[in-house]
């Protein structure tokens, strides 16, 4: 536990030294963006697995664009 905390603090200190406080903020934003992207990719893979299991696909379209959905 102590080793992991020390490594974490070392990384934070290096970020502050190399990039400044704005660099830490920017890194945090990039990390959050990547986490959302991974979550999106996971949900997409799960949706494709459900489609593959049921082999049905439902398209919701308005009446005047239904012909595109049939194509």
Helices and strands as residue ranges (DSSP letters): H 2-54, G 63-65, H 66-70
